[in-house]
Amino acid sequence: MNKRARIDDSNKAVVNVWKREVGELSTRNFAHRLGALEDLVLRLDLYKKLERHKGCVNTVSFNAAGDILVSGSDDRRVILWNWETGRVKLSFQSGHNNNVFQAKIMPYTDDRSIVTCAADGQVRHAQILNSGHVETSLLGSHLGRAHKLAIEPGSPYMFYTCGEDGLVQRFDLRTGAAVELFTCQSVDNRAGYMSSIQLNAIVIDPRNPNLFVVAGSDEYARLYDIRKSGEDGSTDFGQLADCYCPPHLIGDEQVGITGLAFSELSELLVSYNDESIYLFNRDMGLGPNPNPAPPLSLSSDASEMGAEKVDNGIPQVYKGHRNCETVKGVNFFGPKCEYVVSGSDCGRIFIWRKKGGELIRVMEADEDVVNCIEPHPHMTMLASSGIESDVKIWTPKAHERATLPEKIEQKPKPRGWMHRLALPEELMMQLFSLRRQTSSPERGREPPTVSRELLELIMTFNNGNSDDSSDYNDDTGEDD
């Protein structure tokens, strides 16, 4: 089977080269076909380790050109890398008081504008000056941790954030203003006093930037339409446009969602904690008012790893990895999103064919957990990070094609992390979120000053008792 696949890939490459030479295939389409070859995916190997952080690396992303990679870490620093040489172009203190969870370069800004969010709940902007120094400013904050942000496609100014307080905010860098759009609510108020949903992920549809999806501590990925909101957030915007969930997980209170990703065709990937990854088409939505029901008997553990048939609106499933201990992302890979990639608690990278869901590649990538996998915007290349303090770059340079291990062992299932409320700030965040929803005459759009100050005091105390792993100086430029 592997020999036949090797012959097929070789024949395809030869035919594509011939078509390009005689003018039947454009340079762009040739590059897409070449980049999608499974032979390249099976030859991915460690190209370089980017080592400078002094803590877990929680975020990696490329600029639009793909020549710069930005990373953020528990050491609260943001680093811009020349990933090809492994050199640091710029390293600076983010201004956050806790672990940096996401850092992204705004498009069309000459790579000088960077937005970040972190475990301290803050949303910050870093501007790289002509002198090389960096000015950082606070744009807004969440009550609790802010895991993800999403940049409006093609905009150098607009982006969204979500936090564990359930709040979704929209930012405009031209004014520095934050608009609190809505607080995400449970569809059936099943949690009673904890009715807000702790949000872990937010993504914007690249084909229609008016649509975005958020997800967190329950089973639903929720789709919203920004056109239903006024610019000042004054209208009743919390109404769903649609939501997505595998049928057998509807009503399952033990699952939550850690990662989301949109393809260029508006397909939606949803990664569940202690469960699997699912691919939804737009027509698989449950509507704006799903009816919770007991979970079906079908379980993602009921069948073996690999392909699962898609039929009657059932989403494609990708399985084999383990997602229990951390907030892991998920992503598409390939010039036309031909593959699905995810990290795992076992410290490996998993790669599946998007069509059919077959697992084709498993790579050792971290001694503990792999959390982030970011594809290069133009090349068959991946960047990954996790509990270790480095960023790993993967390119198709191996001489031999990799094969799957005969047995892919996974760790025993721990109790779902999504339902542990062990930290004081998490408990206080839930109480203040409830207060925002119930006590404010304007639907609590502005949190009470006393509540915010008390939460910040608790979080400051907690931060002060944690290890400070950063001993860097101020802004540092490129290595010699």
C-alpha positions in Angstrom: 0.0 0.0 0.0 2.8 2.4 0.9 4.7 1.4 -2.3 1.6 2.1 -4.4 1.2 5.5 -2.7 4.8 6.3 -3.4 4.5 5.6 -7.1 1.3 7.6 -7.3 2.9 10.7 -5.7 5.9 10.4 -8.0 3.7 10.2 -11.1 1.7 13.1 -10.0 4.8 15.2 -9.5 6.2 14.4 -12.9 2.9 15.1 -14.6 2.5 18.4 -12.8 6.0 19.5 -13.8 5.3 18.6 -17.4 2.0 20.6 -17.4 3.7 23.6 -15.9 6.4 23.5 -18.6 4.0 23.4 -21.5 1.8 26.1 -20.0 -1.2 23.9 -18.9 -0.7 24.6 -15.2 -0.1 28.0 -13.7 2.8 28.6 -11.3 0.4 29.2 -8.5 -1.6 26.0 -9.1 1.7 24.0 -9.5 2.9 25.3 -6.1 -0.5 24.3 -4.5 -0.4 20.8 -6.0 3.2 20.3 -4.9 2.5 21.6 -1.4 -0.4 19.2 -1.0 1.5 16.1 -1.8 1.2 13.6 1.0 4.8 12.6 0.3 5.9 15.9 1.7 3.8 15.5 4.8 5.3 12.1 5.4 8.8 13.6 5.1 8.3 16.4 7.7 11.2 16.4 10.1 12.6 18.8 12.7 14.4 21.6 10.9 15.3 23.9 13.8 14.6 24.7 17.5 14.0 28.4 18.3 15.4 28.8 21.9 15.2 31.9 23.9 12.0 31.8 26.0 12.2 30.7 29.7 8.8 29.1 30.1 6.1 27.3 28.2 5.5 28.7 24.8 1.7 29.2 24.5 1.4 30.9 21.1 3.1 30.8 17.7 2.0 32.6 14.5 3.4 33.8 11.2 3.2 37.2 9.6 1.4 37.5 6.2 4.7 37.1 4.2 5.7 34.0 6.3 9.3 35.2 7.0 8.7 36.2 10.6 7.3 34.1 13.4 6.0 35.6 16.6 5.8 33.7 19.9 4.6 34.4 23.5 5.3 32.5 26.7 4.9 32.1 30.4 7.9 34.3 30.8 5.6 37.1 29.6 7.9 38.0 26.7 7.0 38.3 23.0 9.7 37.3 20.5 9.9 37.9 16.8 12.0 35.3 15.0 13.7 34.9 11.7 12.6 31.2 11.8 14.9 30.2 8.8 18.1 31.3 10.6 16.8 30.8 14.1 17.8 34.3 15.1 15.8 36.7 17.3 14.8 39.8 15.4 13.2 41.4 18.5 12.4 40.4 22.0 10.3 42.6 24.4 8.3 42.5 27.6 4.7 42.3 26.7 3.5 44.3 29.7 1.3 41.5 30.9 1.3 40.3 34.5 0.9 36.7 33.7 1.4 34.1 30.9 1.0 35.3 27.4 -1.6 33.2 25.7 -1.7 34.7 22.2 0.3 37.1 20.1 -0.5 38.1 16.6 1.0 40.5 14.0 -1.6 42.8 12.5 -1.7 42.7 8.7 -0.6 45.6 6.5 1.4 47.3 9.4 4.9 46.5 8.1 5.0 43.9 11.0 5.2 46.7 13.5 1.8 46.3 15.3 1.2 43.3 17.6 -1.8 42.4 19.7 -1.7 40.1 22.7 -3.9 38.6 25.4 -3.0 36.7 28.5 -3.8 34.9 31.7 -4.1 38.2 33.5 -7.2 39.0 31.3 -5.5 42.0 29.7 -5.7 42.8 26.0 -2.6 44.8 25.0 -1.1 46.5 21.9 2.6 46.6 21.1 3.9 49.2 18.6 7.4 48.8 17.2 8.9 52.2 16.7 11.4 53.2 14.0 14.1 53.2 16.6 13.5 49.6 17.3 12.0 50.2 20.8 8.6 48.9 21.6 5.7 50.8 23.2 3.0 48.7 24.8 -0.5 49.9 25.9 -3.5 48.4 27.7 -6.5 48.3 25.4 -9.0 46.4 27.7 -9.4 43.4 29.9 -11.5 40.4 30.8 -12.5 39.2 34.3 -10.3 36.1 34.2 -8.0 34.6 31.6 -8.2 35.7 27.9 -7.1 32.7 25.8 -7.6 33.8 22.2 -8.0 36.7 19.9 -9.1 36.9 16.2 -8.0 39.5 13.7 -10.6 40.7 11.1 -9.2 39.4 7.8 -7.4 42.1 5.9 -7.8 44.8 8.6 -4.8 46.4 10.3 -7.1 47.8 13.0 -9.9 45.5 14.0 -9.8 42.3 16.1 -11.9 40.4 18.7 -11.2 38.7 22.0 -12.9 36.3 24.3 -12.3 35.3 27.9 -13.3 33.0 30.6 -15.8 35.6 31.9 -17.8 34.7 28.7 -17.4 38.2 27.4 -16.7 38.9 23.7 -15.1 42.2 22.8 -14.3 44.1 19.6 -11.3 46.4 19.4 -10.3 49.2 17.0 -6.7 50.2 17.2 -7.5 53.6 15.5 -9.4 54.7 18.6 -8.0 52.2 21.2 -11.7 51.6 22.2 -13.1 48.3 23.2 -16.8 47.4 22.6 -18.3 44.8 24.8 -20.5 42.9 22.4 -22.1 40.2 24.7 -21.6 37.7 27.4 -22.0 34.1 26.1 -24.8 32.3 27.9 -25.6 28.6 28.4 -28.3 27.5 25.9 -30.5 26.0 28.6 -29.2 27.7 31.8 -28.2 24.2 33.0 -25.5 25.6 35.3 -27.8 27.9 37.2 -25.7 30.5 39.0 -22.8 29.8 36.6 -24.8 30.5 33.5 -22.0 32.2 31.5 -19.8 30.1 29.3 -16.1 30.3 29.9 -14.7 31.0 26.4 -11.5 29.4 25.1 -11.5 30.1 21.4 -12.7 32.6 18.8 -12.3 32.5 15.0 -13.6 34.6 12.1 -14.8 33.2 8.8 -12.2 34.2 6.1 -14.8 34.1 3.4 -17.3 36.3 5.3 -15.6 38.4 8.1 -19.1 39.3 9.4 -19.4 35.9 10.9 -17.4 34.5 13.8 -17.5 31.5 16.1 -16.8 31.2 19.8 -16.6 28.1 22.0 -15.6 27.1 25.6 -16.9 25.2 28.5 -19.9 23.4 27.0 -20.5 21.3 23.9 -21.6 24.1 21.4 -19.6 26.1 18.9 -21.7 29.3 18.5 -21.9 31.3 15.3 -22.6 35.1 15.5 -23.1 37.8 12.9 -21.5 41.1 13.7 -24.1 42.9 11.4 -26.7 42.3 14.1 -24.8 44.6 16.5 -24.4 48.4 16.5 -20.9 49.8 16.4 -21.2 50.8 20.0 -22.5 47.3 21.0 -25.8 48.9 22.0 -28.1 46.4 20.3 -29.2 43.1 21.6 -26.4 41.1 20.0 -26.3 38.0 22.1 -28.6 36.0 19.9 -27.1 33.1 18.1 -27.1 32.8 14.3 -26.3 29.1 14.4 -24.5 26.5 16.6 -22.7 23.3 16.0 -22.3 20.1 18.0 -21.9 16.4 17.1 -25.2 14.7 17.8 -23.8 12.3 20.4 -22.4 15.1 22.5 -25.6 17.2 22.8 -26.5 17.4 26.4 -23.1 16.0 27.6 -22.0 18.3 30.5 -18.6 16.7 30.8 -17.1 18.1 27.5 -15.9 21.5 26.4 -14.2 23.0 23.4 -10.5 24.1 23.4 -9.8 24.9 19.8 -11.5 26.2 16.6 -10.3 26.8 13.0 -11.9 27.9 9.8 -10.8 26.6 6.4 -10.8 28.8 3.2 -14.1 27.1 2.3 -15.7 28.1 5.6 -15.5 24.6 7.0 -15.3 24.6 10.8 -12.9 22.5 12.9 -13.9 22.0 16.6 -11.6 20.3 19.1 -13.2 18.9 22.3 -11.4 18.2 25.5 -11.3 14.6 26.5 -12.9 13.7 23.2 -12.2 14.1 19.4 -11.9 16.7 16.7 -14.9 17.3 14.3 -15.3 19.0 10.9 -18.6 20.8 10.2 -19.9 22.2 6.9 -22.1 25.3 7.1 -25.3 23.3 6.6 -24.6 21.1 9.6 -25.8 23.7 12.1 -28.4 23.0 14.7 -30.0 26.5 14.4 -30.0 29.4 16.9 -32.1 27.5 19.5 -30.8 23.9 19.8 -32.8 21.5 22.0 -30.5 19.8 24.5 -31.0 16.1 24.6 -29.3 13.2 26.4 -26.1 12.1 24.6 -26.6 9.4 22.0 -25.0 6.0 22.6 -22.4 6.7 19.9 -19.1 7.6 21.4 -15.8 8.7 19.8 -14.1 5.8 21.7 -16.5 3.3 20.3 -14.6 2.8 17.0 -10.9 2.6 16.2 -8.6 5.4 15.3 -8.8 6.7 11.8 -11.6 7.2 9.3 -15.2 7.6 10.2 -17.9 7.8 7.6 -19.6 11.1 7.1 -23.3 10.6 6.4 -26.6 12.4 7.0 -25.1 15.6 8.3 -22.8 13.8 10.8 -19.5 15.7 11.0 -16.2 14.1 10.0 -14.3 13.0 13.1 -10.5 12.9 13.7 -9.2 10.8 16.6 -6.2 9.2 18.1 -4.8 12.1 20.1 -5.5 13.1 23.7 -6.8 16.5 24.7 -7.4 16.6 28.4 -4.8 18.6 30.3 -4.5 22.0 28.5 -6.3 24.4 26.1 -5.1 23.0 22.8 -5.6 24.5 19.4 -6.4 22.8 16.1 -5.6 23.8 12.6 -5.9 23.0 8.9 -2.7 22.3 6.9 -1.9 22.4 3.2 -2.4 25.0 0.5 -6.1 24.1 0.2 -6.5 22.8 3.8 -6.1 19.2 2.7 -5.0 18.0 6.2 -5.9 18.5 9.9 -3.3 18.9 12.6 -3.4 18.9 16.4 -1.1 18.5 19.4 -1.7 16.0 22.1 -1.1 15.3 25.8 1.4 12.6 24.8 3.8 15.2 23.4 3.2 14.3 19.7 1.8 16.0 16.6 -1.1 14.2 14.8 -1.9 14.8 11.2 -5.0 13.4 9.4 -6.3 13.6 5.9 -9.2 16.1 6.0 -11.2 13.9 3.6 -12.0 10.6 5.3 -10.2 11.4 8.6 -7.4 8.9 8.2 -4.5 9.4 10.6 -1.3 9.5 8.4 1.4 11.0 10.6 2.4 11.1 14.3 5.6 13.1 15.3 7.3 13.3 18.6 7.4 17.1 19.4 7.5 17.7 23.1 8.6 15.8 26.2 5.2 16.6 27.8 2.4 18.3 25.9 2.0 19.9 22.4 -0.5 22.8 22.5 0.1 24.9 19.4 0.6 24.0 15.8 0.7 26.8 13.2 1.1 26.1 9.5 3.2 28.4 7.3 1.0 30.6 5.1 2.7 29.6 1.8 5.0 26.5 2.4 4.6 22.9 3.5 6.0 23.8 6.9 4.8 23.7 10.6 5.7 25.5 13.8 4.9 23.8 17.1 5.1 24.6 20.8 4.1 23.2 24.1 5.3 22.8 27.6 8.9 22.9 26.7 10.4 26.4 26.3 11.3 26.3 22.6 9.5 26.6 19.3 10.1 23.7 16.8 10.1 24.2 13.0 9.2 21.2 10.8 10.0 21.0 7.1 9.9 18.1 4.6 13.6 17.3 4.7 13.6 13.6 5.7 15.1 11.2 3.2 12.6 8.5 4.0 8.8 8.6 4.3 7.6 8.1 7.9 5.2 5.4 8.9 2.7 5.2 11.7 3.8 3.5 14.9 2.3 0.1 15.3 0.6 1.0 18.5 -0.2 4.6 19.6 -0.6 4.4 23.3 -2.4 7.2 25.2 -2.3 8.2 28.8 -5.3 7.2 31.0 -8.1 9.7 31.0 -7.8 12.2 33.9 -10.8 14.1 35.2 -11.7 16.8 32.7 -9.8 20.0 33.3 -12.7 22.0 31.9 -14.7 21.4 35.1 -12.0 22.1 37.7 -12.3 25.4 39.5 -9.4 25.3 41.8 -8.1 28.8 41.6 -9.6 31.8 43.5 -9.7 34.0 40.5 -11.8 31.5 38.6 -14.4 31.4 41.4 -14.5 35.1 41.7 -14.7 35.5 37.9 -17.8 33.4 37.8 -19.4 35.4 40.6 -18.6 38.8 39.0 -19.8 37.5 35.6 -23.2 36.7 37.2 -23.2 40.1 38.8 -22.6 41.7 35.4 -25.5 39.9 33.9 -28.0 40.5 36.7 -27.3 43.7 38.5 -26.4 46.3 35.8 -29.2 48.5 34.5 -27.6 48.3 31.0 -27.2 44.5 31.0 -23.9 45.0 32.9 -21.8 46.2 30.0 -19.4 47.9 32.4 -18.3 45.7 35.3 -18.6 47.3 38.8 -15.4 49.1 39.7 -15.2 47.4 43.1 -15.6 44.0 41.5 -12.8 44.5 39.0 -10.5 45.9 41.6 -11.1 43.0 43.9 -10.5 40.5 41.2 -7.3 42.2 40.1 -6.2 42.2 43.8 -6.8 38.4 44.0 -5.0 37.8 40.7 -2.1 40.0 41.7 -1.7 38.0 44.9 -1.8 34.8 42.9 0.8 36.1 40.4 3.0 37.2 43.2 3.2 33.7 44.6 4.0 32.1 41.2 7.5 31.6 39.9 8.9 34.5 37.9 10.7 32.8 35.1 11.7 36.0 33.2 15.0 37.6 33.9 15.5 39.4 30.6 16.4 43.0 30.2 14.3 45.4 28.2 13.8 45.3 24.4 16.5 43.3 22.7 17.2 43.4 19.0 18.5 40.8 16.5 21.3 38.5 17.6 24.7 38.9 16.1 
